[in-house]
Amino acid sequence: MAGGQLFGFLGMLLALPVAAVTNVLLRYAHQRYRQSELYVGEKPAIVLDGGVDQPHIILPEDKGPDLK
């Protein structure tokens, strides 16, 4: 409706395709953002205190310390 109010009949004809293209571009940008390092962040690490001299860091790829 805003396209028709602002640009008349031609605005009404162009409003739907412009809205569709805008929707596709925004979805693409949102998908790229969700996969980016900004959104994902760093991989978490767990630090276990193995004593004063030997802390142990577990990264997500590690199986963990060998506790026997």
N, C-alpha and C positions, 0 to 999 in steps of 0.2 A: 504494500500500500504506500509506503514512503516513496518508492521509486515513481509511482504514478503521481503522487502529490508534487514531487520535485521536478520530474522530467516529462510528465504527461504520458501518452500512450507508449512512446519508445522506452521510457523508464520502467513501465510495467512489463514490457517484453524482455528487458535486460535484467530485471531484478532477480528472477529465479536462477538463470545461469550464473550470474555473479555470486549469488549466495551459495550455490553448489560448489563453485570453484573455491570460494573462501573456506567452505567447510572441509573440502579435500586438503587444502593447504594447511589448515589448522590441525587436522588429524595427523598429517605427515610430520609436522613440526612437533606435535606432542609425542608421537612415537619415537622420534629421534631423541628428544629430551629424556624420555624414560629409559633409553638405552645408553645415554651418555654417562660419563664419569661424574658429572655434576649431580645427577640424580642418584646413581648407584653408590657413589662414595668409595671409600677404601674398604678392603676386605678386613673383617674383624679379626683380632688376634686375642688369645687368652694367655695371660701371664700367670704362671703358677710359681709360687715362692718355694723353691727347692732348698732353701736355706739362705744364709746371708751371702754366701759366695756364688751360688749357682741358681739363678732364676731360670725357669724354662718357659719358652714361648711356644705356644701351639698355634700354627697357622691353619687355615681351613683345609689345606691339602694334606697335613700331617695326620697320622693315625693317633698321635698322642704319645705321652711318655710310656716307656715299657715298665709297668708297675708289676713287680713279682713279689 
